[in-house]
Amino acid sequence: MKTFKILVGFMASLVLAFNVMATPVDTYEFKSTDNQKRALSLAHELRCPQCQNQNLIDSNSPVAQDLRLEVYTMVDDGKSNAEIVDFMTSRYGDFVLYKPRLDPKTYILWLGPFVLMLIALYVALVVVRKQRGKSTVAPEMTEADRDELEALLKEKQTQDSK
């Protein structure tokens, strides 16, 4: 009976040990705190190529871990932010940038919202002008219209009285 309890306890601890989901912690030692701050801010600005809308710091994917380490070592090696960003974009494309550069490939991305706003403003102005052009005052009745209306009303009264 005692061995059974020990065996059950051992099995339970094995099951719990395999179910633990621990995230790896970056334990990179920077040469200075300025390098650490710069590397972390740069890693916040770069998107994980594997994840959807997560930066390198927030992502737990192996690719993000490797890229974080790459950014950390490049910062400690004295490379500038521009050099690091150029390296990442040459390797993974503009997707890794949360704020894409303004170049011919991204004109529609940067200028598209302004063009859509101008189109919406133009449509709104056209609709307002059309509505202003329509008169809300009832048109004056001509003599012929009044005579026709009186004839219809008399006809209606004669039908109702029958």
N, CA, C and O of each residue as an XYZ file, in Angstrom:
648
protein
N       0.823     -1.195      0.000
C       0.000      0.000      0.000
C       0.869      1.261      0.000
O       0.558      2.231     -0.691
N       1.948      1.246      0.769
C       2.834      2.380      0.864
C       3.544      2.617     -0.468
O       3.706      3.760     -0.896
N       3.965      1.537     -1.116
C       4.616      1.676     -2.422
C       3.636      2.192     -3.474
O       4.034      2.919     -4.385
N       2.357      1.823     -3.357
C       1.334      2.308     -4.292
C       1.180      3.821     -4.174
O       1.077      4.511     -5.188
N       1.162      4.346     -2.945
C       1.054      5.789     -2.732
C       2.266      6.523     -3.287
O       2.141      7.594     -3.882
N       3.427      5.940     -3.087
C       4.648      6.550     -3.605
C       4.614      6.560     -5.136
O       4.990      7.551     -5.762
N       4.166      5.466     -5.728
C       4.073      5.372     -7.181
C       3.060      6.369     -7.741
O       3.327      7.003     -8.762
N       1.917      6.517     -7.101
C       0.900      7.483     -7.538
C       1.441      8.908     -7.408
O       1.236      9.726     -8.305
N       2.118      9.212     -6.321
C       2.711     10.537     -6.141
C       3.761     10.830     -7.197
O       3.824     11.938     -7.731
N       4.577      9.843     -7.495
C       5.604     10.017     -8.526
C       4.967     10.258     -9.894
O       5.416     11.132    -10.635
N       3.948      9.508    -10.232
C       3.252      9.669    -11.522
C       2.576     11.040    -11.606
O       2.620     11.687    -12.652
N       1.964     11.477    -10.530
C       1.311     12.795    -10.521
C       2.336     13.908    -10.722
O       2.086     14.864    -11.456
N       3.480     13.782    -10.075
C       4.506     14.817    -10.247
C       5.057     14.814    -11.671
O       5.379     15.879    -12.199
N       5.173     13.663    -12.297
C       5.605     13.605    -13.695
C       4.593     14.272    -14.622
O       4.964     15.018    -15.529
N       3.309     13.997    -14.384
C       2.259     14.602    -15.211
C       2.288     16.121    -15.058
O       2.201     16.847    -16.048
N       2.408     16.595    -13.840
C       2.452     18.044    -13.606
C       3.721     18.662    -14.183
O       3.686     19.790    -14.673
N       4.809     17.962    -14.135
C       6.072     18.499    -14.651
C       6.015     18.672    -16.169
O       6.563     19.633    -16.709
N       5.353     17.744    -16.853
C       5.261     17.860    -18.311
C       4.234     18.890    -18.754
O       4.295     19.367    -19.887
N       3.299     19.242    -17.895
C       2.267     20.213    -18.251
C       2.666     21.651    -17.969
O       1.953     22.575    -18.359
N       3.778     21.856    -17.307
C       4.210     23.210    -16.987
C       4.669     23.881    -18.274
O       5.514     23.357    -19.000
N       4.098     25.047    -18.540
C       4.475     25.810    -19.729
C       5.249     27.036    -19.271
O       4.652     28.056    -18.925
N       6.530     26.945    -19.267
C       7.357     28.066    -18.848
C       7.884     28.779    -20.080
O       8.326     28.147    -21.040
N       7.833     30.080    -20.041
C       8.383     30.851    -21.159
C       9.851     31.128    -20.870
O      10.230     31.406    -19.732
N      10.662     31.048    -21.898
C      12.089     31.300    -21.684
C      12.334     32.774    -21.386
O      11.681     33.651    -21.951
N      13.254     33.025    -20.520
C      13.595     34.389    -20.129
C      14.932     34.737    -20.766
O      15.895     33.972    -20.705
N      14.959     35.919    -21.383
C      16.228     36.362    -21.958
C      17.177     36.743    -20.829
O      16.869     37.596    -19.998
N      18.320     36.102    -20.817
C      19.297     36.374    -19.769
C      20.573     36.950    -20.366
O      21.674     36.697    -19.876
N      20.414     37.710    -21.406
C      21.570     38.300    -22.066
C      22.143     39.399    -21.185
O      21.405     40.225    -20.647
N      23.447     39.403    -21.043
C      24.118     40.414    -20.231
C      24.699     41.479    -21.149
O      25.605     41.210    -21.937
N      24.174     42.669    -21.040
C      24.628     43.779    -21.878
C      25.892     44.393    -21.291
O      26.179     44.256    -20.102
N      26.637     45.072    -22.154
C      27.855     45.745    -21.712
C      27.542     46.996    -20.904
O      28.324     47.397    -20.042
N      26.383     47.618    -21.185
C      25.992     48.805    -20.434
C      24.462     48.885    -20.392
O      23.773     48.238    -21.180
N      23.954     49.680    -19.472
C      22.502     49.836    -19.370
C      21.959     50.639    -20.549
O      20.805     50.462    -20.940
N      22.784     51.523    -21.121
C      22.342     52.259    -22.311
C      22.120     51.299    -23.485
O      21.149     51.427    -24.231
N      23.022     50.352    -23.632
C      22.851     49.342    -24.685
C      21.589     48.523    -24.449
O      20.866     48.193    -25.389
N      21.333     48.203    -23.199
C      20.135     47.420    -22.878
C      18.865     48.196    -23.241
O      17.952     47.645    -23.856
N      18.811     49.470    -22.859
C      17.631     50.292    -23.171
C      17.446     50.423    -24.679
O      16.328     50.326    -25.187
N      18.538     50.642    -25.382
C      18.457     50.806    -26.843
C      18.020     49.508    -27.511
O      17.204     49.526    -28.432
N      18.557     48.393    -27.054
C      18.205     47.095    -27.645
C      16.741     46.756    -27.384
O      16.049     46.250    -28.267
N      16.270     47.037    -26.162
C      14.871     46.732    -25.849
C      13.916     47.625    -26.639
O      12.878     47.160    -27.111
N      14.261     48.907    -26.786
C      13.377     49.781    -27.560
C      13.386     49.372    -29.033
O      12.350     49.440    -29.695
N      14.515     48.959    -29.545
C      14.597     48.505    -30.928
C      13.823     47.200    -31.116
O      13.146     47.024    -32.129
N      13.919     46.297    -30.162
C      13.177     45.031    -30.246
C      11.666     45.269    -30.140
O      10.877     44.486    -30.670
N      11.262     46.342    -29.461
C       9.838     46.692    -29.403
C       9.350     47.218    -30.750
O       8.172     47.078    -31.078
N      10.242     47.820    -31.529
C       9.862     48.405    -32.816
C       9.856     47.393    -33.952
O       9.325     47.678    -35.025
N      10.436     46.221    -33.737
C      10.517     45.217    -34.796
C       9.468     44.127    -34.566
O       9.252     43.668    -33.444
N       8.832     43.734    -35.656
C       7.761     42.727    -35.613
C       8.364     41.335    -35.797
O       9.325     41.149    -36.543
N       7.787     40.386    -35.115
C       8.205     38.994    -35.277
C       7.726     38.497    -36.646
O       6.543     38.632    -36.958
N       8.610     37.928    -37.467
C       8.189     37.473    -38.792
C       7.252     36.269    -38.737
O       6.520     36.015    -39.693
N       7.266     35.537    -37.647
C       6.427     34.346    -37.543
C       5.045     34.673    -36.966
O       4.054     34.043    -37.335
N       4.980     35.640    -36.077
C       3.726     35.941    -35.378
C       2.942     37.030    -36.101
O       3.490     37.781    -36.908
N       1.673     37.100    -35.801
C       0.824     38.157    -36.325
C       0.749     39.272    -35.292
O       0.243     39.070    -34.188
N       1.244     40.426    -35.644
C       1.139     41.638    -34.820
C       1.715     41.496    -33.419
O       1.106     41.948    -32.449
N       2.858     40.888    -33.306
C       3.582     40.865    -32.043
C       5.005     41.330    -32.313
O       5.617     40.963    -33.316
N       5.515     42.142    -31.400
C       6.895     42.566    -31.583
C       7.831     41.493    -31.044
O       7.383     40.477    -30.511
N       9.113     41.720    -31.183
C      10.090     40.698    -30.778
C      10.076     40.449    -29.273
O      10.378     39.345    -28.820
N       9.728     41.469    -28.505
C       9.709     41.307    -27.047
C       8.500     40.474    -26.607
O       8.624     39.615    -25.734
N       7.346     40.725    -27.204
C       6.115     40.047    -26.779
C       5.992     38.627    -27.302
O       5.252     37.825    -26.731
N       6.692     38.301    -28.362
C       6.548     36.990    -28.989
C       7.382     35.935    -28.262
O       8.487     36.204    -27.791
N       6.823     34.733    -28.185
C       7.529     33.616    -27.561
C       8.044     32.618    -28.590
O       8.553     31.559    -28.222
N       7.920     32.939    -29.861
C       8.334     31.982    -30.893
C       9.858     31.854    -30.916
O      10.565     32.779    -30.517
N      10.354     30.728    -31.374
C      11.807     30.542    -31.458
C      12.469     31.553    -32.394
O      13.602     31.972    -32.156
N      11.765     31.944    -33.457
C      12.315     32.936    -34.378
C      12.517     34.259    -33.646
O      13.553     34.906    -33.800
N      11.530     34.661    -32.853
C      11.630     35.921    -32.108
C      12.770     35.853    -31.092
O      13.486     36.835    -30.898
N      12.939     34.716    -30.453
C      14.041     34.570    -29.497
C      15.388     34.748    -30.200
O      16.275     35.437    -29.697
N      15.527     34.119    -31.369
C      16.777     34.250    -32.121
C      17.005     35.687    -32.562
O      18.127     36.189    -32.497
N      15.938     36.354    -33.012
C      16.082     37.739    -33.469
C      16.376     38.687    -32.316
O      17.148     39.634    -32.469
N      15.768     38.439    -31.170
C      16.089     39.257    -29.984
C      17.575     39.135    -29.670
O      18.259     40.137    -29.458
N      18.061     37.915    -29.643
C      19.479     37.687    -29.359
C      20.357     38.361    -30.419
O      21.401     38.927    -30.097
N      19.930     38.298    -31.675
C      20.672     38.956    -32.751
C      20.702     40.464    -32.540
O      21.748     41.094    -32.700
N      19.551     41.050    -32.179
C      19.492     42.495    -31.926
C      20.384     42.847    -30.746
O      21.133     43.823    -30.804
N      20.311     42.062    -29.674
C      21.118     42.341    -28.488
C      22.609     42.321    -28.816
O      23.350     43.215    -28.407
N      23.047     41.300    -29.554
C      24.475     41.209    -29.865
C      24.902     42.318    -30.813
O      26.007     42.847    -30.685
N      24.050     42.675    -31.756
C      24.409     43.749    -32.683
C      24.515     45.090    -31.955
O      25.382     45.904    -32.274
N      23.644     45.317    -30.989
C      23.721     46.560    -30.205
C      24.999     46.570    -29.388
O      25.697     47.581    -29.328
N      25.300     45.453    -28.765
C      26.532     45.382    -27.970
C      27.791     45.468    -28.837
O      28.848     45.889    -28.367
N      27.670     45.067    -30.105
C      28.807     45.172    -31.016
C      29.005     46.593    -31.529
O      29.964     46.866    -32.250
N      28.107     47.495    -31.163
C      28.269     48.892    -31.522
C      27.590     49.294    -32.825
O      27.856     50.378    -33.344
N      26.722     48.449    -33.362
C      26.034     48.797    -34.604
C      24.930     49.812    -34.306
O      24.331     49.802    -33.231
N      24.679     50.675    -35.271
C      23.636     51.698    -35.089
C      22.256     51.083    -35.317
O      22.127     49.988    -35.864
N      21.230     51.814    -34.884
C      19.863     51.344    -35.074
C      19.565     51.165    -36.562
O      18.912     50.197    -36.953
N      20.037     52.090    -37.385
C      19.791     52.006    -38.822
C      20.431     50.748    -39.416
O      19.835     50.089    -40.269
N      21.627     50.422    -38.970
C      22.289     49.219    -39.474
C      21.531     47.962    -39.071
O      21.400     47.026    -39.859
N      21.037     47.949    -37.843
C      20.286     46.776    -37.365
C      18.977     46.642    -38.131
O      18.609     45.543    -38.547
N      18.275     47.751    -38.320
C      16.998     47.716    -39.049
C      17.248     47.314    -40.505
O      16.473     46.543    -41.070
N      18.314     47.824    -41.114
C      18.640     47.439    -42.488
C      18.942     45.947    -42.588
O      18.541     45.289    -43.548
N      19.645     45.421    -41.601
C      19.937     43.988    -41.587
C      18.648     43.173    -41.501
O      18.468     42.201    -42.234
N      17.757     43.578    -40.600
C      16.503     42.833    -40.412
C      15.604     42.916    -41.650
O      14.994     41.923    -42.044
N      15.525     44.097    -42.259
C      14.668     44.226    -43.441
C      15.270     43.532    -44.658
O      14.535     43.036    -45.511
N      16.594     43.491    -44.748
C      17.199     42.765    -45.872
C      16.973     41.266    -45.724
O      16.893     40.538    -46.713
N      16.873     40.821    -44.498
C      16.694     39.397    -44.245
C      15.234     38.979    -44.266
O      14.906     37.916    -44.794
N      14.338     39.808    -43.694
C      12.929     39.420    -43.532
C      11.951     40.320    -44.275
O      10.748     40.058    -44.258
N      12.431     41.360    -44.918
C      11.547     42.252    -45.660
C      10.985     43.350    -44.773
O      11.266     43.419    -43.576
N      10.179     44.213    -45.398
C       9.596     45.346    -44.674
C       8.550     44.924    -43.647
O       8.122     45.738    -42.829
N       8.139     43.664    -43.684
C       7.131     43.177    -42.735
C       7.598     43.333    -41.291
O       6.767     43.511    -40.400
N       8.889     43.272    -41.040
C       9.389     43.341    -39.668
C       9.289     44.746    -39.078
O       9.479     44.922    -37.874
N       8.996     45.737    -39.897
C       8.887     47.108    -39.399
C       7.444     47.427    -39.036
O       6.539     47.233    -39.848
N       7.227     47.913    -37.828
C       5.886     48.368    -37.462
C       5.579     49.698    -38.138
O       4.421     49.987    -38.441
N       6.604     50.508    -38.374
C       6.441     51.782    -39.067
C       7.217     51.687    -40.370
O       8.403     52.012    -40.404
N       6.565     51.245    -41.448
C       7.289     51.077    -42.715
C       7.824     52.400    -43.243
O       7.276     53.466    -42.964
N       8.895     52.313    -44.003
C       9.507     53.495    -44.594
C       8.620     54.044    -45.708
O       7.799     53.326    -46.278
N       8.800     55.329    -46.006
C       8.084     55.950    -47.114
C       8.928     55.792    -48.370
O       9.872     56.551    -48.592
N       8.586     54.806    -49.187
C       9.251     54.592    -50.459
C       8.199     54.164    -51.481
O       7.047     53.948    -51.105
N       8.549     54.035    -52.740
C       7.526     53.737    -53.758
C       6.688     52.491    -53.469
O       5.523     52.431    -53.863
N       7.256     51.507    -52.795
C       6.485     50.300    -52.484
C       5.398     50.564    -51.444
O       4.395     49.851    -51.403
N       5.589     51.580    -50.608
C       4.641     51.822    -49.513
C       3.834     53.101    -49.682
O       3.183     53.541    -48.733
N       3.858     53.711    -50.865
C       3.076     54.932    -51.081
C       1.592     54.702    -50.803
O       0.941     55.527    -50.161
N       1.061     53.582    -51.289
C      -0.369     53.337    -51.087
C      -0.683     53.158    -49.600
O      -1.757     53.540    -49.136
N       0.243     52.587    -48.873
C       0.046     52.403    -47.435
C       0.011     53.740    -46.701
O      -0.820     53.945    -45.817
N       0.906     54.637    -47.063
C       0.987     55.933    -46.394
C      -0.024     56.935    -46.918
O      -0.598     57.699    -46.142
N      -0.254     56.942    -48.245
C      -1.114     57.955    -48.843
C      -2.562     57.486    -49.011
O      -3.458     58.307    -49.204
N      -2.792     56.186    -48.940
C      -4.138     55.632    -49.111
C      -5.182     56.226    -48.181
O      -6.253     56.610    -48.651
N      -4.921     56.321    -46.887
C      -5.928     56.897    -45.990
C      -6.288     58.343    -46.330
O      -7.446     58.743    -46.211
N      -5.284     59.130    -46.755
C      -5.570     60.518    -47.114
C      -6.424     60.590    -48.378
O      -7.345     61.402    -48.467
N      -6.115     59.739    -49.350
C      -6.898     59.706    -50.586
C      -8.331     59.286    -50.284
O      -9.274     59.871    -50.817
N      -8.500     58.277    -49.434
C      -9.847     57.844    -49.062
C     -10.610     58.940    -48.319
O     -11.816     59.094    -48.512
N      -9.921     59.696    -47.480
C     -10.576     60.807    -46.784
C     -11.010     61.886    -47.764
O     -12.098     62.445    -47.627
N     -10.169     62.187    -48.754
C     -10.529     63.183    -49.765
C     -11.723     62.718    -50.595
O     -12.604     63.519    -50.907
N     -11.764     61.459    -50.949
C     -12.901     60.921    -51.699
C     -14.176     61.008    -50.857
O     -15.227     61.407    -51.360
N     -14.084     60.635    -49.572
C     -15.250     60.712    -48.688
C     -15.720     62.151    -48.531
O     -16.923     62.409    -48.506
N     -14.793     63.083    -48.424
C     -15.151     64.502    -48.314
C     -15.837     64.985    -49.584
O     -16.823     65.718    -49.515
N     -15.329     64.584    -50.733
C     -15.936     64.966    -52.006
C     -17.356     64.407    -52.121
O     -18.277     65.126    -52.511
N     -17.534     63.132    -51.783
C     -18.873     62.519    -51.844
C     -19.820     63.228    -50.888
O     -20.970     63.487    -51.241
N     -19.356     63.546    -49.685
C     -20.204     64.247    -48.719
C     -20.609     65.615    -49.255
O     -21.765     66.011    -49.108
N     -19.687     66.343    -49.869
C     -20.006     67.656    -50.434
C     -21.021     67.541    -51.570
O     -21.934     68.360    -51.667
N     -20.871     66.540    -52.421
C     -21.819     66.337    -53.518
C     -23.208     66.036    -52.965
O     -24.198     66.578    -53.455
N     -23.291     65.183    -51.958
C     -24.589     64.832    -51.373
C     -25.230     66.061    -50.728
O     -26.429     66.291    -50.889
N     -24.441     66.848    -50.002
C     -24.987     68.048    -49.347
C     -25.473     69.044    -50.390
O     -26.534     69.644    -50.218
N     -24.727     69.230    -51.456
C     -25.142     70.175    -52.502
C     -26.425     69.719    -53.183
O     -27.290     70.535    -53.499
N     -26.546     68.410    -53.410
C     -27.772     67.906    -54.035
C     -28.969     68.121    -53.118
O     -30.060     68.464    -53.574
N     -28.756     67.917    -51.830
C     -29.861     68.092    -50.885
C     -30.239     69.561    -50.755
O     -31.416     69.882    -50.593
N     -29.269     70.446    -50.823
C     -29.568     71.876    -50.753
C     -30.310     72.340    -52.006
O     -31.141     73.247    -51.943
N     -30.005     71.715    -53.140
C     -30.635     72.088    -54.398
C     -32.112     71.727    -54.424
O     -32.908     72.378    -55.099
N     -32.471     70.682    -53.682
C     -33.879     70.289    -53.630
C     -34.630     71.259    -52.742
O     -34.199     71.550    -51.626
N     -35.723     71.747    -53.221
C     -36.509     72.717    -52.464
C     -37.414     71.983    -51.493
O     -38.068     71.009    -51.866
N     -37.455     72.435    -50.269
C     -38.328     71.824    -49.276
C     -39.673     72.536    -49.201
O     -40.579     72.070    -48.511
N     -39.815     73.658    -49.900
C     -41.071     74.407    -49.929
C     -41.951     73.824    -51.027
O     -41.490     73.560    -52.138
N     -43.218     73.630    -50.701
C     -44.152     73.092    -51.682
C     -44.344     74.100    -52.807
O     -44.439     75.300    -52.549
N     -44.401     73.634    -54.039
C     -44.580     74.570    -55.151
C     -45.988     75.181    -55.139
O     -46.943     74.565    -54.666
N     -46.090     76.393    -55.665
C     -47.384     77.081    -55.754
C     -48.275     76.342    -56.744
O     -47.819     75.813    -57.758
N     -49.583     76.329    -56.405
C     -50.539     75.680    -57.302
C     -51.026     76.675    -58.361
O     -51.290     77.842    -58.070
N     -51.131     76.195    -59.549
C     -51.660     77.034    -60.619
C     -53.185     77.009    -60.563
O     -53.768     76.197    -59.844
N     -53.826     77.889    -61.312
C     -55.293     77.948    -61.359
C     -55.859     76.641    -61.877
O     -56.886     76.169    -61.389
N     -55.205     76.062    -62.849
C     -55.698     74.804    -63.425
C     -55.639     73.687    -62.375
O     -56.544     72.857    -62.287
N     -54.561     73.681    -61.583
C     -54.436     72.666    -60.532
C     -55.516     72.849    -59.472
O     -56.080     71.868    -58.986
N     -55.809     74.097    -59.111
C     -56.858     74.355    -58.107
C     -58.225     73.914    -58.616
O     -59.000     73.306    -57.877
N     -58.520     74.219    -59.878
C     -59.803     73.814    -60.452
C     -59.925     72.295    -60.477
O     -60.987     71.743    -60.188
N     -58.826     71.625    -60.827
C     -58.847     70.156    -60.870
C     -59.037     69.583    -59.476
O     -59.765     68.605    -59.303
N     -58.388     70.182    -58.473
C     -58.526     69.727    -57.093
C     -59.947     69.920    -56.596
O     -60.501     69.034    -55.945
N     -60.546     71.077    -56.897
C     -61.924     71.314    -56.470
C     -62.871     70.327    -57.128
O     -63.800     69.849    -56.477
N     -62.668     70.011    -58.385
C     -63.528     69.057    -59.092
C     -63.411     67.681    -58.451
O     -64.418     66.997    -58.268
N     -62.186     67.263    -58.105
C     -61.988     65.963    -57.453
C     -62.642     65.921    -56.077
O     -63.235     64.910    -55.699
N     -62.535     67.017    -55.328
C     -63.139     67.042    -53.992
C     -64.668     66.992    -54.086
O     -65.308     66.309    -53.286
N     -65.254     67.695    -55.035
C     -66.725     67.668    -55.228
C     -67.174     66.276    -55.616
O     -68.194     65.783    -55.135
N     -66.402     65.644    -56.494
C     -66.735     64.290    -56.937
C     -66.685     63.333    -55.770
O     -67.543     62.459    -55.644
N     -65.689     63.488    -54.914
C     -65.539     62.641    -53.720
C     -66.709     62.847    -52.775
O     -67.224     61.884    -52.208
N     -67.146     64.129    -52.594
C     -68.268     64.414    -51.689
C     -69.564     63.816    -52.224
O     -70.384     63.325    -51.449
N     -69.751     63.852    -53.501
C     -70.977     63.289    -54.075
C     -70.987     61.782    -53.945
O     -72.052     61.195    -53.755
N     -69.847     61.143    -54.042
C     -69.771     59.702    -53.893
C     -70.004     59.301    -52.431
O     -70.629     58.275    -52.160
N     -69.501     60.111    -51.491
C     -69.671     59.797    -50.084
C     -71.126     60.014    -49.644
O     -71.595     59.303    -48.755
N     -71.824     60.932    -50.212
C     -73.181     61.204    -49.789
C     -74.172     60.145    -50.324
O     -75.284     60.027    -49.809
N     -73.787     59.412    -51.307
C     -74.680     58.369    -51.856
C     -74.708     57.173    -51.016
O     -75.405     56.210    -51.336
